[in-house]
Amino acid sequence: MSAPVAVLIGMPGAGKTRVGGEVAQLLGVRFTDSDEVIEHRSGMKITDYFERYGEPKFRAFECDVIEDLLHSTDGILSLGGGAPMTGQVREALAAYEENGGKVVYLQADPHEAMERARRGGNRPMLAGDADAKWRALYEVRDPVFRAIANVQVRTHGSSPQYAAKKVVDMVMEHDVHVTGASITPYDVRIGVGTSNHLTEVLGDKPVKVALIHTAPVQRHSDRARALLRQGGYEVSDILIPDAEAGKTIEVANGIWQRLGDEGFTRSDAVVGLGGGAATDLAGFVAATWMRGIRYVNCPTSLLAMVDASTGGKTGINTPQGKNLVGSFYTPAGVLADMRALETLPNDIFVEGLGEVAKSGFIRDPQILTILEEHARELRAFDGGTFLGSPLEGVVAELIERTVTVKAYHVSNDLREAGLREFLNYGHTLGHAIEQIEHFKWRHGNAVAVGCVFAAELSHILGYIDEDLVEYHRDLLGSLGLPTSWGGGDWQRVLALMHRDKKARGNTLRFVILDGIGHPIHLDNPPIEAVHEAFERIRPAQ
């Protein structure tokens, strides 16, 4: 059985046929218009069918045709404007979506759509005063179309070719759904152009939006600001220091003052755009302003896409440690636009692979296989040649798999009571390294060393063999990640590990491995074993 790559819906004159044809051409697949199939099978024009048999019989026939096409046609399928208004068609589209299908709502400018509809003819629902009837239909149909579509594309002022490119980008997205008993469900959308979903995810409630970003991502913040203004929001542009320097109470307090001065209410929103530090801070501000307002994360680094932006951990650093002040507060959505990786320096991309590998070690071994097979290309990452290269698909799969690992742990344990702690594999030492190095070491690099340390501890205590420890070193090293660290003395490292957020009272707590994909908790291991593991990650003299 075949299924369409995507199904296009929209108002009369939205350009479904023209745009759909362009989409099919870009993807190298065929295009099918359900109205043309209906006319072919009935042997008459749709207007003639309406006149002879009436609308109820037409809708029943249309429904039969669409249900057949959803199970027999590949490529791009375009539906007639009124088709989704039939309950049976909506049920068929919902089933198609459950199996991974994309239902795309083309949202055209009303004036443009009405003009095209008048020119197009063969539209029995618009007979008479076409404009008035179009507006009346829109009032009824728009809420239905928004509810059934899982992709919405604004085509206002766009050429068919540009609109088609937007559709292709959205259709080729990888979506990870995050849900759980204490979580308002949200999606992590991964792909080229996912930032186009920004206004859709924010919704129509907010009036004001605080766009929190750093200077190095100015190009991407300019794009986000334009999208927000096009969506009718009042945008407050808030620039914060880059990296961990932006995750302080002083920076947060400055933003709170801005929000108060500019009259932000509980119904307004925050957008965090940048690396992991920026999205951590933005989420913390959103969680604390008026006890919680809507926020969306737009991560621009690989590390932020696979880690910080997803999971609902928000926070700031203090002089005593990293992320010791924060809250669990989930975003309305995460838009991991891979176009942002175009501007990412090689070293910042590579450090993100530390978190990717960690997810492979604790749950998804296929991640490790992909990293092994593509280590050379990943290590040589060049943002300027990335998009459109074979590496793009590899990175998209790695992001999707890593986010899926995180979603599994978050969905079952939002507030880190047990299972979610497994995501901290490599972090107990990693956070200590960051603190001692005054955050000059990037998080992913510190986690990579922390994973080797945790593997060494696992081996010393008899949980894994030496080969698995060496596999850690070989894989991480092949990706260009560090596997040893020579800074800091043992007593200071031990003191910082005691302050780790996993610690309970005086209990020293680690995540170690009992095999690939099998993390376990370890409380108060012999201090001699911890010290020996620490010595083993020191550089050879």
Sequence and secondary structure as in RCSB ss.txt:
>XXXX:A:sequence
MSAPVAVLIGMPGAGKTRVGGEVAQLLGVRFTDSDEVIEHRSGMKITDYFERYGEPKFRAFECDVIEDLLHSTDG
ILSLGGGAPMTGQVREALAAYEENGGKVVYLQADPHEAMERARRGGNRPMLAGDADAKWRALYEVRDPVFRAIAN
VQVRTHGSSPQYAAKKVVDMVMEHDVHVTGASITPYDVRIGVGTSNHLTEVLGDKPVKVALIHTAPVQRHSDRAR
ALLRQGGYEVSDILIPDAEAGKTIEVANGIWQRLGDEGFTRSDAVVGLGGGAATDLAGFVAATWMRGIRYVNCPT
SLLAMVDASTGGKTGINTPQGKNLVGSFYTPAGVLADMRALETLPNDIFVEGLGEVAKSGFIRDPQILTILEEHA
RELRAFDGGTFLGSPLEGVVAELIERTVTVKAYHVSNDLREAGLREFLNYGHTLGHAIEQIEHFKWRHGNAVAVG
CVFAAELSHILGYIDEDLVEYHRDLLGSLGLPTSWGGGDWQRVLALMHRDKKARGNTLRFVILDGIGHPIHLDNP
PIEAVHEAFERIRPAQ
>XXXX:A:secstr
    SEEEEESTTS HHHHHHHHHHHHT  EEEHHHHHHHHHTS HHHHHHHH HHHHHHHHHHHHHHHHHH  S
EEE  TTGGGSHHHHHHHHHHHHTT  EEEEE  HHHHHHHHHHH   GGG SSHHHHHHHHHHHHHHHHHHH S
EEEE TT  HHHHHHHHHHHHT EEEEEEETTEEEEEEEEETTGGGGHHHHH SS SEEEEEEEGGGHHHHHHHH
HHHHHTT EEEEEEE SGGGGSSHHHHHHHHHHHHHTT  TT EEEEEESHHHHHHHHHHHHHGGG  EEEEEE 
SHHIIIIITSSSEEEEEETTEEEEEEEE   SEEEEEGGGGGG  HHHHHHHHHHHHHHHHHT HHHHHHHHHTH
HHHHT  HHHHTTSHHHHHHHHHHHHHHHHHHHHHHH TT SSGGGGGGTTHHHHHHHHHHTTT S HHHHHHHH
HHHHHHHHHHTTSS HHHHHHHHHHHHHTT       S HHHHHHHHHTSTT BTTB EEEEESSTT EEEEES 
 HHHHHHHHHHTS   
